[in-house]
Amino acid sequence: MGKRLLDINPLTGMAVSFEWNDAEGSLTIGHHQDPTNVIEDNKWALLDIETHRKQAKKDWIHYAKIDEIVILEWKQKYGVDFYNPNHWKRVMQLLNDPDYKYLKRTSYKHDR
């Protein structure tokens, strides 16, 4: 049996697929999302120095934009639950990691 698409979130583009392997008797649920649009938007935001200044004057900064697929990756790879307040220190470490640098929308460093 081939892979079947179960659902697509029209707002985020996150797709969920289902695949049954008769030979192995295994079931695979997959999550797929193309993060290109968010990454490109974040790169442009990094260049917008004027917006950074305005936000800093108001004591807030749009620090990062993170796709659902990355949130799932962090949970699977590192055991980091983005939605758990007790994991925020590790979330900030991951955001400052060079592998995830394009999730940030500012050059500021936050270590909360």
mmCIF file of the C-alpha atoms, coordinates in Angstrom:
data_MODEL
# 
_entry.id   MODEL 
# 
loop_
_atom_site.group_PDB 
_atom_site.id 
_atom_site.type_symbol 
_atom_site.label_atom_id 
_atom_site.label_alt_id 
_atom_site.label_comp_id 
_atom_site.label_asym_id 
_atom_site.label_entity_id 
_atom_site.label_seq_id 
_atom_site.pdbx_PDB_ins_code 
_atom_site.Cartn_x 
_atom_site.Cartn_y 
_atom_site.Cartn_z 
_atom_site.occupancy 
_atom_site.B_iso_or_equiv 
_atom_site.pdbx_formal_charge 
_atom_site.auth_seq_id 
_atom_site.auth_comp_id 
_atom_site.auth_asym_id 
_atom_site.auth_atom_id 
_atom_site.pdbx_PDB_model_num 
ATOM 1   C CA . MET A 1 1   ? 0.000  0.000  0.000  1.00 0.00 ? 1   MET A CA 1 
ATOM 2   C CA . GLY A 1 2   ? 1.353  3.431  -0.862 1.00 0.00 ? 2   GLY A CA 1 
ATOM 3   C CA . LYS A 1 3   ? 1.449  6.577  1.149  1.00 0.00 ? 3   LYS A CA 1 
ATOM 4   C CA . ARG A 1 4   ? -1.910 8.309  1.645  1.00 0.00 ? 4   ARG A CA 1 
ATOM 5   C CA . LEU A 1 5   ? -2.464 11.921 2.490  1.00 0.00 ? 5   LEU A CA 1 
ATOM 6   C CA . LEU A 1 6   ? -4.671 12.268 5.572  1.00 0.00 ? 6   LEU A CA 1 
ATOM 7   C CA . ASP A 1 7   ? -4.858 16.019 6.035  1.00 0.00 ? 7   ASP A CA 1 
ATOM 8   C CA . ILE A 1 8   ? -3.368 19.369 5.065  1.00 0.00 ? 8   ILE A CA 1 
ATOM 9   C CA . ASN A 1 9   ? -3.595 22.457 7.248  1.00 0.00 ? 9   ASN A CA 1 
ATOM 10  C CA . PRO A 1 10  ? -4.416 25.240 4.764  1.00 0.00 ? 10  PRO A CA 1 
ATOM 11  C CA . LEU A 1 11  ? -2.970 27.927 7.050  1.00 0.00 ? 11  LEU A CA 1 
ATOM 12  C CA . THR A 1 12  ? 0.427  26.360 7.704  1.00 0.00 ? 12  THR A CA 1 
ATOM 13  C CA . GLY A 1 13  ? 0.819  23.863 4.867  1.00 0.00 ? 13  GLY A CA 1 
ATOM 14  C CA . MET A 1 14  ? 1.465  21.027 7.343  1.00 0.00 ? 14  MET A CA 1 
ATOM 15  C CA . ALA A 1 15  ? 0.491  17.724 5.725  1.00 0.00 ? 15  ALA A CA 1 
ATOM 16  C CA . VAL A 1 16  ? -0.075 14.450 7.550  1.00 0.00 ? 16  VAL A CA 1 
ATOM 17  C CA . SER A 1 17  ? 0.378  11.165 5.700  1.00 0.00 ? 17  SER A CA 1 
ATOM 18  C CA . PHE A 1 18  ? -0.302 7.514  6.466  1.00 0.00 ? 18  PHE A CA 1 
ATOM 19  C CA . GLU A 1 19  ? 1.644  4.538  5.133  1.00 0.00 ? 19  GLU A CA 1 
ATOM 20  C CA . TRP A 1 20  ? 1.115  0.842  5.836  1.00 0.00 ? 20  TRP A CA 1 
ATOM 21  C CA . ASN A 1 21  ? 3.880  -1.638 5.003  1.00 0.00 ? 21  ASN A CA 1 
ATOM 22  C CA . ASP A 1 22  ? 2.396  -5.134 4.571  1.00 0.00 ? 22  ASP A CA 1 
ATOM 23  C CA . ALA A 1 23  ? 5.782  -6.844 4.374  1.00 0.00 ? 23  ALA A CA 1 
ATOM 24  C CA . GLU A 1 24  ? 6.919  -5.469 7.738  1.00 0.00 ? 24  GLU A CA 1 
ATOM 25  C CA . GLY A 1 25  ? 3.502  -5.039 9.325  1.00 0.00 ? 25  GLY A CA 1 
ATOM 26  C CA . SER A 1 26  ? 4.381  -1.456 10.143 1.00 0.00 ? 26  SER A CA 1 
ATOM 27  C CA . LEU A 1 27  ? 2.427  1.777  10.111 1.00 0.00 ? 27  LEU A CA 1 
ATOM 28  C CA . THR A 1 28  ? 4.045  5.169  9.540  1.00 0.00 ? 28  THR A CA 1 
ATOM 29  C CA . ILE A 1 29  ? 2.411  8.522  10.210 1.00 0.00 ? 29  ILE A CA 1 
ATOM 30  C CA . GLY A 1 30  ? 4.391  11.304 8.556  1.00 0.00 ? 30  GLY A CA 1 
ATOM 31  C CA . HIS A 1 31  ? 4.343  15.065 8.979  1.00 0.00 ? 31  HIS A CA 1 
ATOM 32  C CA . HIS A 1 32  ? 5.530  17.191 6.065  1.00 0.00 ? 32  HIS A CA 1 
ATOM 33  C CA . GLN A 1 33  ? 5.884  20.940 5.700  1.00 0.00 ? 33  GLN A CA 1 
ATOM 34  C CA . ASP A 1 34  ? 7.939  23.194 3.467  1.00 0.00 ? 34  ASP A CA 1 
ATOM 35  C CA . PRO A 1 35  ? 9.467  25.849 5.742  1.00 0.00 ? 35  PRO A CA 1 
ATOM 36  C CA . THR A 1 36  ? 10.824 27.932 2.819  1.00 0.00 ? 36  THR A CA 1 
ATOM 37  C CA . ASN A 1 37  ? 8.258  30.760 3.084  1.00 0.00 ? 37  ASN A CA 1 
ATOM 38  C CA . VAL A 1 38  ? 8.801  31.259 6.810  1.00 0.00 ? 38  VAL A CA 1 
ATOM 39  C CA . ILE A 1 39  ? 12.588 31.100 6.460  1.00 0.00 ? 39  ILE A CA 1 
ATOM 40  C CA . GLU A 1 40  ? 12.584 33.663 3.643  1.00 0.00 ? 40  GLU A CA 1 
ATOM 41  C CA . ASP A 1 41  ? 10.257 35.939 5.628  1.00 0.00 ? 41  ASP A CA 1 
ATOM 42  C CA . ASN A 1 42  ? 12.581 35.671 8.641  1.00 0.00 ? 42  ASN A CA 1 
ATOM 43  C CA . LYS A 1 43  ? 15.624 36.510 6.508  1.00 0.00 ? 43  LYS A CA 1 
ATOM 44  C CA . TRP A 1 44  ? 13.929 39.673 5.225  1.00 0.00 ? 44  TRP A CA 1 
ATOM 45  C CA . ALA A 1 45  ? 12.894 40.608 8.770  1.00 0.00 ? 45  ALA A CA 1 
ATOM 46  C CA . LEU A 1 46  ? 16.548 40.371 9.853  1.00 0.00 ? 46  LEU A CA 1 
ATOM 47  C CA . LEU A 1 47  ? 17.358 43.100 7.330  1.00 0.00 ? 47  LEU A CA 1 
ATOM 48  C CA . ASP A 1 48  ? 14.615 45.451 8.525  1.00 0.00 ? 48  ASP A CA 1 
ATOM 49  C CA . ILE A 1 49  ? 16.655 47.490 11.017 1.00 0.00 ? 49  ILE A CA 1 
ATOM 50  C CA . GLU A 1 50  ? 14.056 50.266 11.249 1.00 0.00 ? 50  GLU A CA 1 
ATOM 51  C CA . THR A 1 51  ? 11.379 47.852 12.479 1.00 0.00 ? 51  THR A CA 1 
ATOM 52  C CA . HIS A 1 52  ? 13.841 46.471 15.057 1.00 0.00 ? 52  HIS A CA 1 
ATOM 53  C CA . ARG A 1 53  ? 14.447 49.996 16.384 1.00 0.00 ? 53  ARG A CA 1 
ATOM 54  C CA . LYS A 1 54  ? 10.727 50.768 16.616 1.00 0.00 ? 54  LYS A CA 1 
ATOM 55  C CA . GLN A 1 55  ? 10.019 47.491 18.391 1.00 0.00 ? 55  GLN A CA 1 
ATOM 56  C CA . ALA A 1 56  ? 12.924 47.985 20.819 1.00 0.00 ? 56  ALA A CA 1 
ATOM 57  C CA . LYS A 1 57  ? 11.579 51.436 21.753 1.00 0.00 ? 57  LYS A CA 1 
ATOM 58  C CA . LYS A 1 58  ? 8.269  49.795 22.655 1.00 0.00 ? 58  LYS A CA 1 
ATOM 59  C CA . ASP A 1 59  ? 10.084 47.127 24.734 1.00 0.00 ? 59  ASP A CA 1 
ATOM 60  C CA . TRP A 1 60  ? 9.178  44.216 22.503 1.00 0.00 ? 60  TRP A CA 1 
ATOM 61  C CA . ILE A 1 61  ? 10.723 42.394 19.569 1.00 0.00 ? 61  ILE A CA 1 
ATOM 62  C CA . HIS A 1 62  ? 9.232  39.801 17.221 1.00 0.00 ? 62  HIS A CA 1 
ATOM 63  C CA . TYR A 1 63  ? 12.011 37.383 18.080 1.00 0.00 ? 63  TYR A CA 1 
ATOM 64  C CA . ALA A 1 64  ? 11.265 34.303 15.952 1.00 0.00 ? 64  ALA A CA 1 
ATOM 65  C CA . LYS A 1 65  ? 8.812  32.635 13.632 1.00 0.00 ? 65  LYS A CA 1 
ATOM 66  C CA . ILE A 1 66  ? 8.889  28.841 13.820 1.00 0.00 ? 66  ILE A CA 1 
ATOM 67  C CA . ASP A 1 67  ? 7.122  26.318 11.583 1.00 0.00 ? 67  ASP A CA 1 
ATOM 68  C CA . GLU A 1 68  ? 5.190  23.424 13.082 1.00 0.00 ? 68  GLU A CA 1 
ATOM 69  C CA . ILE A 1 69  ? 7.569  20.948 11.456 1.00 0.00 ? 69  ILE A CA 1 
ATOM 70  C CA . VAL A 1 70  ? 10.475 22.416 13.430 1.00 0.00 ? 70  VAL A CA 1 
ATOM 71  C CA . ILE A 1 71  ? 8.475  22.226 16.664 1.00 0.00 ? 71  ILE A CA 1 
ATOM 72  C CA . LEU A 1 72  ? 7.863  18.521 15.946 1.00 0.00 ? 72  LEU A CA 1 
ATOM 73  C CA . GLU A 1 73  ? 11.537 18.008 15.070 1.00 0.00 ? 73  GLU A CA 1 
ATOM 74  C CA . TRP A 1 74  ? 12.651 19.525 18.382 1.00 0.00 ? 74  TRP A CA 1 
ATOM 75  C CA . LYS A 1 75  ? 10.255 17.270 20.273 1.00 0.00 ? 75  LYS A CA 1 
ATOM 76  C CA . GLN A 1 76  ? 11.503 14.146 18.473 1.00 0.00 ? 76  GLN A CA 1 
ATOM 77  C CA . LYS A 1 77  ? 15.248 14.939 18.302 1.00 0.00 ? 77  LYS A CA 1 
ATOM 78  C CA . TYR A 1 78  ? 15.808 16.752 21.578 1.00 0.00 ? 78  TYR A CA 1 
ATOM 79  C CA . GLY A 1 79  ? 12.746 16.052 23.733 1.00 0.00 ? 79  GLY A CA 1 
ATOM 80  C CA . VAL A 1 80  ? 12.037 19.802 23.800 1.00 0.00 ? 80  VAL A CA 1 
ATOM 81  C CA . ASP A 1 81  ? 8.361  20.705 24.040 1.00 0.00 ? 81  ASP A CA 1 
ATOM 82  C CA . PHE A 1 82  ? 7.928  24.190 22.592 1.00 0.00 ? 82  PHE A CA 1 
ATOM 83  C CA . TYR A 1 83  ? 4.596  24.577 24.398 1.00 0.00 ? 83  TYR A CA 1 
ATOM 84  C CA . ASN A 1 84  ? 5.975  23.643 27.835 1.00 0.00 ? 84  ASN A CA 1 
ATOM 85  C CA . PRO A 1 85  ? 7.096  26.754 29.781 1.00 0.00 ? 85  PRO A CA 1 
ATOM 86  C CA . ASN A 1 86  ? 9.649  24.604 31.634 1.00 0.00 ? 86  ASN A CA 1 
ATOM 87  C CA . HIS A 1 87  ? 11.431 23.965 28.317 1.00 0.00 ? 87  HIS A CA 1 
ATOM 88  C CA . TRP A 1 88  ? 11.826 27.624 27.300 1.00 0.00 ? 88  TRP A CA 1 
ATOM 89  C CA . LYS A 1 89  ? 15.480 27.847 28.281 1.00 0.00 ? 89  LYS A CA 1 
ATOM 90  C CA . ARG A 1 90  ? 16.244 24.992 25.868 1.00 0.00 ? 90  ARG A CA 1 
ATOM 91  C CA . VAL A 1 91  ? 13.981 26.540 23.181 1.00 0.00 ? 91  VAL A CA 1 
ATOM 92  C CA . MET A 1 92  ? 16.060 29.720 23.404 1.00 0.00 ? 92  MET A CA 1 
ATOM 93  C CA . GLN A 1 93  ? 19.285 27.699 23.160 1.00 0.00 ? 93  GLN A CA 1 
ATOM 94  C CA . LEU A 1 94  ? 17.988 26.020 20.006 1.00 0.00 ? 94  LEU A CA 1 
ATOM 95  C CA . LEU A 1 95  ? 16.965 29.369 18.506 1.00 0.00 ? 95  LEU A CA 1 
ATOM 96  C CA . ASN A 1 96  ? 20.500 30.641 19.071 1.00 0.00 ? 96  ASN A CA 1 
ATOM 97  C CA . ASP A 1 97  ? 22.038 27.483 17.559 1.00 0.00 ? 97  ASP A CA 1 
ATOM 98  C CA . PRO A 1 98  ? 23.557 28.089 14.090 1.00 0.00 ? 98  PRO A CA 1 
ATOM 99  C CA . ASP A 1 99  ? 21.479 25.190 12.696 1.00 0.00 ? 99  ASP A CA 1 
ATOM 100 C CA . TYR A 1 100 ? 18.288 27.138 13.436 1.00 0.00 ? 100 TYR A CA 1 
ATOM 101 C CA . LYS A 1 101 ? 19.513 30.695 12.847 1.00 0.00 ? 101 LYS A CA 1 
ATOM 102 C CA . TYR A 1 102 ? 16.889 31.432 10.170 1.00 0.00 ? 102 TYR A CA 1 
ATOM 103 C CA . LEU A 1 103 ? 14.059 30.943 12.635 1.00 0.00 ? 103 LEU A CA 1 
ATOM 104 C CA . LYS A 1 104 ? 15.042 34.199 14.331 1.00 0.00 ? 104 LYS A CA 1 
ATOM 105 C CA . ARG A 1 105 ? 13.774 37.526 13.023 1.00 0.00 ? 105 ARG A CA 1 
ATOM 106 C CA . THR A 1 106 ? 16.296 39.668 14.885 1.00 0.00 ? 106 THR A CA 1 
ATOM 107 C CA . SER A 1 107 ? 19.990 39.682 15.674 1.00 0.00 ? 107 SER A CA 1 
ATOM 108 C CA . TYR A 1 108 ? 19.297 40.161 19.391 1.00 0.00 ? 108 TYR A CA 1 
ATOM 109 C CA . LYS A 1 109 ? 20.088 37.307 21.738 1.00 0.00 ? 109 LYS A CA 1 
ATOM 110 C CA . HIS A 1 110 ? 17.545 36.171 24.278 1.00 0.00 ? 110 HIS A CA 1 
ATOM 111 C CA . ASP A 1 111 ? 18.438 33.483 26.807 1.00 0.00 ? 111 ASP A CA 1 
ATOM 112 C CA . ARG A 1 112 ? 15.450 33.587 29.150 1.00 0.00 ? 112 ARG A CA 1 
# 
